Amino acid sequence: MIRRLVHAFYGKVREDPRLGPLFAQSISQPWPEHLDKMCDFWSSIMLKTARFKGRPMATHAKITNLAESDFAIWLQLFEETAYAECPPACAAIFVEKASMIAESFRLGLFYRPNAIH
């Protein structure tokens, strides 16, 4: 189920007019390898397998034209895909985890309480 969800989701991401170009410029490995890495990530999140080795916050911090609003697009696509690919109860858990991840990344990358506006 994780593999099916990851592959379907990143298929949508690659077609998205905003996220597709961001991912195309940011992914340094061939897509099959990236998809395997994302399967490991979600396996670690959902099944506690510890298969994922990486630093996702640092990786995302290197994306120069990433916008805070991109996380809402990512999450919407993820939610649509989860409910299309998974049983409703499982989809709800995936979406809950994805929401926490998106919020953590959004805060880690964009929250600046002392910034002058």
Secondary structure as GFF3:
##gff-version 3
##sequence-region A 1 117
A	DSSP	alpha_helix	2	15	.	.	.	ID=ss1
A	DSSP	alpha_helix	19	26	.	.	.	ID=ss2
A	DSSP	alpha_helix	31	47	.	.	.	ID=ss3
A	DSSP	alpha_helix	56	61	.	.	.	ID=ss4
A	DSSP	alpha_helix	70	85	.	.	.	ID=ss5
A	DSSP	alpha_helix	88	110	.	.	.	ID=ss6
###
